[in-house]
């Protein structure tokens, strides 16, 4: 990468694109290893990170059709990755809850990356890491906004 006036933002954008592709490839390998479809792994991650979700909340979070989420939830439940629990306040509703033991199985596959990132972070000062974290948070928010804009324009 050459650094000239105005090139830094372009370089960062290109690096983010490369990272996105690499993470997608890693996720594909993980989903293959555990016998899930890519979309199933993404939904499992959402359920695991955000806590119990209703199927409709998962559909919104994953930007999937509700019928697609039903199929994903069925596959995840059949594989023991999640369970459906009745919502006490609404007998008709269910929450999709991730199985913690199975979740640890997935996390073990990501451990080499987590370890490598830990080593990378060790080379930075806390103030530098805070800047990187703010950047990543803002880049994630920009990605969500761009997704929302495209979804609204359908």
C-alpha positions as a Markdown table, in Angstrom:
| # | Residue | x | y | z |
|---|---|---|---|---|
| 1 | Unk | 0.0 | 0.0 | 0.0 |
| 2 | Unk | 1.3 | 3.4 | -0.9 |
| 3 | Unk | 0.6 | 6.3 | 1.4 |
| 4 | Unk | -0.1 | 9.6 | -0.3 |
| 5 | Unk | -2.5 | 12.4 | 0.5 |
| 6 | Unk | -6.0 | 11.1 | 0.8 |
| 7 | Unk | -5.0 | 7.4 | 0.4 |
| 8 | Unk | -5.2 | 6.4 | 4.0 |
| 9 | Unk | -9.1 | 6.1 | 4.1 |
| 10 | Unk | -9.0 | 4.1 | 0.9 |
| 11 | Unk | -6.4 | 1.8 | 2.3 |
| 12 | Unk | -8.4 | 1.3 | 5.5 |
| 13 | Unk | -11.5 | 0.5 | 3.5 |
| 14 | Unk | -9.6 | -2.0 | 1.4 |
| 15 | Unk | -8.2 | -3.6 | 4.5 |
| 16 | Unk | -11.6 | -3.9 | 6.0 |
| 17 | Unk | -12.9 | -5.5 | 2.8 |
| 18 | Unk | -10.0 | -8.0 | 2.9 |
| 19 | Unk | -10.7 | -8.7 | 6.6 |
| 20 | Unk | -14.4 | -9.2 | 5.9 |
| 21 | Unk | -13.7 | -11.8 | 3.2 |
| 22 | Unk | -11.2 | -13.6 | 5.4 |
| 23 | Unk | -13.6 | -13.8 | 8.3 |
| 24 | Unk | -16.4 | -15.0 | 6.0 |
| 25 | Unk | -14.0 | -17.8 | 4.8 |
| 26 | Unk | -13.2 | -18.7 | 8.4 |
| 27 | Unk | -16.9 | -18.7 | 9.3 |
| 28 | Unk | -17.5 | -21.0 | 6.3 |
| 29 | Unk | -14.8 | -23.4 | 7.5 |
| 30 | Unk | -16.3 | -23.4 | 11.0 |
| 31 | Unk | -19.8 | -24.0 | 9.8 |
| 32 | Unk | -18.5 | -26.9 | 7.6 |
| 33 | Unk | -16.6 | -28.4 | 10.5 |
| 34 | Unk | -19.7 | -28.5 | 12.8 |
| 35 | Unk | -22.1 | -29.4 | 10.0 |
| 36 | Unk | -24.1 | -26.2 | 9.8 |
| 37 | Unk | -25.0 | -24.0 | 6.9 |
| 38 | Unk | -23.4 | -20.5 | 6.9 |
| 39 | Unk | -26.7 | -18.8 | 7.7 |
| 40 | Unk | -27.3 | -21.3 | 10.6 |
| 41 | Unk | -23.9 | -20.3 | 12.1 |
| 42 | Unk | -24.7 | -16.6 | 11.7 |
| 43 | Unk | -28.1 | -17.1 | 13.5 |
| 44 | Unk | -26.5 | -19.2 | 16.2 |
| 45 | Unk | -24.0 | -16.4 | 16.8 |
| 46 | Unk | -26.8 | -13.8 | 17.1 |
| 47 | Unk | -28.7 | -16.0 | 19.5 |
| 48 | Unk | -25.6 | -16.7 | 21.6 |
| 49 | Unk | -24.4 | -13.0 | 21.7 |
| 50 | Unk | -27.7 | -11.3 | 22.3 |
| 51 | Unk | -29.4 | -13.8 | 24.6 |
| 52 | Unk | -32.7 | -15.5 | 24.0 |
| 53 | Unk | -34.5 | -14.2 | 21.0 |
| 54 | Unk | -38.0 | -14.8 | 19.6 |
| 55 | Unk | -38.0 | -16.1 | 16.0 |
| 56 | Unk | -39.3 | -12.7 | 14.8 |
| 57 | Unk | -36.6 | -10.8 | 16.6 |
| 58 | Unk | -34.0 | -13.2 | 15.0 |
| 59 | Unk | -35.5 | -12.6 | 11.6 |
| 60 | Unk | -35.2 | -8.9 | 12.0 |
| 61 | Unk | -31.6 | -9.1 | 13.4 |
| 62 | Unk | -30.4 | -11.4 | 10.7 |
| 63 | Unk | -32.5 | -9.7 | 7.9 |
| 64 | Unk | -34.1 | -13.0 | 7.0 |
| 65 | Unk | -37.6 | -13.9 | 6.0 |
| 66 | Unk | -39.6 | -15.5 | 9.0 |
| 67 | Unk | -40.0 | -18.7 | 7.1 |
| 68 | Unk | -36.2 | -18.9 | 6.6 |
| 69 | Unk | -35.7 | -18.4 | 10.3 |
| 70 | Unk | -38.2 | -21.3 | 11.0 |
| 71 | Unk | -36.0 | -23.6 | 8.9 |
| 72 | Unk | -32.8 | -22.3 | 10.6 |
| 73 | Unk | -34.3 | -22.8 | 14.1 |
| 74 | Unk | -35.5 | -26.3 | 13.2 |
| 75 | Unk | -32.0 | -27.3 | 12.0 |
| 76 | Unk | -30.3 | -25.7 | 15.0 |
| 77 | Unk | -32.7 | -27.4 | 17.5 |
| 78 | Unk | -32.4 | -30.8 | 15.8 |
| 79 | Unk | -28.6 | -30.5 | 16.1 |
| 80 | Unk | -28.8 | -29.6 | 19.8 |
| 81 | Unk | -27.4 | -26.1 | 19.2 |
| 82 | Unk | -30.5 | -24.3 | 20.6 |
| 83 | Unk | -33.7 | -25.1 | 22.3 |
| 84 | Unk | -37.1 | -23.4 | 22.2 |
| 85 | Unk | -38.5 | -22.2 | 25.5 |
| 86 | Unk | -41.9 | -20.8 | 26.2 |
| 87 | Unk | -42.1 | -17.2 | 27.2 |
| 88 | Unk | -43.8 | -17.1 | 30.6 |
| 89 | Unk | -45.5 | -13.8 | 29.9 |
| 90 | Unk | -47.0 | -15.0 | 26.5 |
| 91 | Unk | -47.9 | -18.7 | 26.2 |
| 92 | Unk | -47.9 | -18.5 | 22.4 |
| 93 | Unk | -44.4 | -17.1 | 22.1 |
| 94 | Unk | -41.1 | -18.9 | 22.3 |
| 95 | Unk | -37.5 | -17.9 | 22.8 |
| 96 | Unk | -34.6 | -19.4 | 21.0 |
| 97 | Unk | -31.9 | -20.2 | 23.6 |
| 98 | Unk | -28.4 | -21.2 | 22.7 |
| 99 | Unk | -27.0 | -24.4 | 24.3 |
| 100 | Unk | -23.9 | -23.1 | 26.2 |
| 101 | Unk | -21.9 | -26.4 | 26.0 |
| 102 | Unk | -22.4 | -26.5 | 22.2 |
| 103 | Unk | -21.5 | -22.8 | 22.0 |
| 104 | Unk | -18.1 | -23.6 | 23.7 |
| 105 | Unk | -17.6 | -26.2 | 21.0 |
| 106 | Unk | -17.9 | -23.4 | 18.4 |
| 107 | Unk | -15.7 | -21.0 | 20.3 |
| 108 | Unk | -12.9 | -23.6 | 20.4 |
| 109 | Unk | -12.8 | -23.5 | 16.6 |
| 110 | Unk | -12.2 | -19.7 | 16.8 |
| 111 | Unk | -9.6 | -20.0 | 19.5 |
| 112 | Unk | -6.6 | -19.7 | 17.1 |
| 113 | Unk | -7.9 | -16.4 | 15.8 |
| 114 | Unk | -8.8 | -15.2 | 19.3 |
| 115 | Unk | -5.3 | -16.1 | 20.5 |
| 116 | Unk | -3.7 | -14.3 | 17.5 |
| 117 | Unk | -5.7 | -11.2 | 18.1 |
| 118 | Unk | -4.7 | -11.2 | 21.7 |
| 119 | Unk | -1.1 | -11.3 | 20.6 |
| 120 | Unk | -1.6 | -8.5 | 18.2 |
| 121 | Unk | -3.4 | -6.4 | 20.9 |
| 122 | Unk | -0.4 | -7.0 | 23.2 |
| 123 | Unk | 1.7 | -4.9 | 20.8 |
| 124 | Unk | -0.5 | -1.8 | 21.3 |
| 125 | Unk | -0.9 | 0.6 | 24.2 |
| 126 | Unk | -4.3 | 0.7 | 25.9 |
| 127 | Unk | -5.0 | 4.2 | 24.5 |
| 128 | Unk | -4.3 | 2.9 | 20.9 |
| 129 | Unk | -6.6 | -0.1 | 21.5 |
| 130 | Unk | -9.3 | 2.3 | 22.7 |
| 131 | Unk | -9.0 | 4.2 | 19.4 |
| 132 | Unk | -9.1 | 0.9 | 17.4 |
| 133 | Unk | -12.2 | -0.2 | 19.4 |
| 134 | Unk | -13.9 | 3.2 | 18.7 |
| 135 | Unk | -13.1 | 2.9 | 15.0 |
| 136 | Unk | -14.4 | -0.7 | 14.8 |
| 137 | Unk | -17.6 | 0.3 | 16.6 |
| 138 | Unk | -18.2 | 3.3 | 14.3 |
| 139 | Unk | -17.4 | 1.2 | 11.2 |
| 140 | Unk | -19.9 | -1.5 | 12.4 |
| 141 | Unk | -22.5 | 1.3 | 12.9 |
| 142 | Unk | -21.8 | 2.6 | 9.4 |
| 143 | Unk | -22.2 | -1.0 | 8.0 |
| 144 | Unk | -25.5 | -1.3 | 9.8 |
| 145 | Unk | -26.7 | 2.1 | 8.4 |
| 146 | Unk | -25.6 | 1.1 | 4.9 |
| 147 | Unk | -27.5 | -2.2 | 5.2 |
| 148 | Unk | -30.6 | -0.4 | 6.5 |
| 149 | Unk | -30.4 | 2.1 | 3.6 |
| 150 | Unk | -30.2 | -0.8 | 1.0 |
| 151 | Unk | -33.1 | -2.6 | 2.8 |
| 152 | Unk | -35.3 | 0.5 | 2.8 |
| 153 | Unk | -34.6 | 1.1 | -0.9 |
| 154 | Unk | -35.8 | -2.4 | -2.0 |
